[in-house]
Amino acid sequence: MQRQHFVPGGEEPGGGPPADEKKLKRPATESSAGDEDELPPRTKRRMKDTQQKPSAQAAGAASSVRAVLQDFLEQQQRLDAQRQEAAARHAQERLALERQWRQEMQRLERERLMLEQAWREREEQRRAREEARADRRDALLNNLLNRLLHENL
């Protein structure tokens, strides 16, 4: 078996041109400045214009999308502001209700203390009257017993 060696330049080891001389194609994604030089000037200009400027329809669609997004963003900001205002109002209302509740509880506590004080005073007066009544009764009984003892003597 005979080996073949690769020789740069496309020639076979025997010194002649390659047996199968086919032109290699470039990949479609690869583009070079050399390709543009082969095009007529008019086509070059059109390609340059289409590459640099988006079409009017694409620009209109982009601005339309931008406008919709801008409107959406503004609407979201308005909704956020409204939510924050509502939350602030709710917090203020809650604080006001808590303040009213505290004031009412303080008023009720003062009223309870006053009623308790009034009850103590009435209870003290009742005891004083009861004690005075007991003293008068004792005095009366002592007086009666003394009379009976003096009469029996």
C-alpha positions as CSV (number, residue, x, y, z in Angstrom):
1,M,0.0,0.0,0.0
2,Q,1.3,3.4,-1.0
3,R,0.9,6.4,1.2
4,Q,-0.1,9.8,-0.1
5,H,1.3,12.9,1.5
6,F,-0.5,16.2,1.7
7,V,1.4,19.1,0.0
8,P,0.2,22.7,0.5
9,G,-0.8,24.5,-2.6
10,G,-3.1,21.8,-3.8
11,E,-0.6,19.8,-5.8
12,E,-0.3,16.1,-5.5
13,P,3.1,14.6,-4.5
14,G,3.7,13.8,-8.1
15,G,4.0,17.6,-8.9
16,G,0.8,17.9,-10.9
17,P,-2.4,19.7,-10.2
18,P,-4.9,17.9,-7.9
19,A,-7.0,15.2,-9.5
20,D,-10.3,16.7,-8.3
21,E,-10.1,20.4,-8.5
22,K,-13.4,21.6,-7.0
23,K,-14.1,25.1,-5.8
24,L,-14.8,25.3,-2.0
25,K,-17.8,27.3,-1.0
26,R,-17.8,29.7,1.9
27,P,-20.3,29.2,4.7
28,A,-23.4,31.4,4.4
29,T,-22.8,33.1,7.8
30,E,-19.4,34.3,6.8
31,S,-19.4,37.6,5.0
32,S,-16.4,39.7,4.0
33,A,-15.7,43.0,2.5
34,G,-14.5,41.4,-0.6
35,D,-18.1,40.2,-1.4
36,E,-19.4,43.8,-1.3
37,D,-16.7,44.9,-3.7
38,E,-18.1,42.6,-6.3
39,L,-21.6,44.2,-6.2
40,P,-22.6,47.1,-8.4
41,P,-22.6,50.5,-6.6
42,R,-26.3,50.9,-6.8
43,T,-26.9,47.6,-4.9
44,K,-24.3,48.6,-2.4
45,R,-26.1,51.8,-1.7
46,R,-29.4,50.0,-1.2
47,M,-27.9,47.4,1.1
48,K,-26.2,50.2,3.1
49,D,-29.6,52.0,3.5
50,T,-31.5,48.9,4.5
51,Q,-28.8,48.0,7.0
52,Q,-28.6,51.4,8.6
53,K,-32.2,52.4,8.6
54,P,-34.9,50.1,9.8
55,S,-38.0,50.1,7.6
56,A,-40.7,52.6,8.4
57,Q,-43.0,49.7,9.4
58,A,-40.5,48.3,11.8
59,A,-39.8,51.7,13.2
60,G,-43.5,52.3,13.6
61,A,-43.9,48.9,15.3
62,A,-41.0,49.6,17.6
63,S,-42.4,53.0,18.6
64,S,-45.8,51.5,19.0
65,V,-44.4,48.8,21.4
66,R,-42.4,51.5,23.1
67,A,-45.5,53.6,23.5
68,V,-47.5,50.6,24.9
69,L,-44.7,49.8,27.3
70,Q,-44.5,53.5,28.4
71,D,-48.3,53.6,28.9
72,F,-48.1,50.3,30.9
73,L,-45.2,51.7,33.0
74,E,-47.1,54.9,33.7
75,Q,-50.3,53.0,34.6
76,Q,-48.3,50.7,37.0
77,Q,-46.7,53.8,38.6
78,R,-50.2,55.4,39.0
79,L,-51.5,52.1,40.5
80,D,-48.5,51.9,42.9
81,A,-49.1,55.5,43.9
82,Q,-52.8,54.9,44.5
83,R,-51.9,51.7,46.5
84,Q,-49.5,53.7,48.6
85,E,-52.0,56.5,49.2
86,A,-54.7,53.9,50.2
87,A,-52.2,52.2,52.5
88,A,-51.3,55.5,54.1
89,R,-55.0,56.5,54.5
90,H,-55.7,53.1,56.0
91,A,-52.8,53.5,58.4
92,Q,-54.0,57.0,59.4
93,E,-57.5,55.7,59.9
94,R,-56.2,52.8,62.0
95,L,-54.1,55.2,64.1
96,A,-57.1,57.5,64.6
97,L,-59.3,54.6,65.6
98,E,-56.6,53.3,68.0
99,R,-56.3,56.8,69.5
100,Q,-60.1,57.1,69.9
101,W,-60.2,53.6,71.5
102,R,-57.4,54.5,73.9
103,Q,-59.1,57.8,74.9
104,E,-62.4,55.9,75.4
105,M,-60.6,53.3,77.6
106,Q,-59.0,56.1,79.6
107,R,-62.3,57.8,80.0
108,L,-63.9,54.5,81.1
109,E,-61.1,53.9,83.6
110,R,-61.5,57.4,85.1
111,E,-65.3,56.8,85.3
112,R,-64.7,53.4,87.0
113,L,-62.3,55.0,89.5
114,M,-64.8,57.8,90.2
115,L,-67.6,55.3,90.7
116,E,-65.4,53.1,92.9
117,Q,-64.4,56.2,95.0
118,A,-68.1,57.2,95.3
119,W,-69.0,53.6,96.4
120,R,-66.2,53.7,99.0
121,E,-67.5,57.1,100.3
122,R,-71.1,55.8,100.5
123,E,-69.9,52.6,102.2
124,E,-67.9,54.7,104.7
125,Q,-71.0,56.9,105.4
126,R,-73.2,53.8,105.8
127,R,-70.7,52.4,108.4
128,A,-70.6,55.7,110.2
129,R,-74.4,55.8,110.3
130,E,-74.5,52.2,111.5
131,E,-71.9,52.9,114.1
132,A,-73.8,56.0,115.3
133,R,-77.0,54.0,115.4
134,A,-75.3,51.3,117.4
135,D,-73.9,53.9,119.8
136,R,-77.4,55.4,120.3
137,R,-78.9,52.0,120.8
138,D,-76.2,51.1,123.4
139,A,-76.7,54.4,125.1
140,L,-80.5,53.9,125.2
141,L,-80.1,50.3,126.5
142,N,-77.6,51.5,129.1
143,N,-80.0,54.3,130.1
144,L,-82.9,51.8,130.4
145,L,-80.9,49.3,132.4
146,N,-79.7,52.0,134.8
147,R,-83.3,53.1,135.3
148,L,-84.4,49.6,136.0
149,L,-81.6,49.1,138.4
150,H,-82.3,52.3,140.2
151,E,-86.0,51.6,140.4
152,N,-85.5,48.2,141.9
153,L,-83.4,49.4,144.6
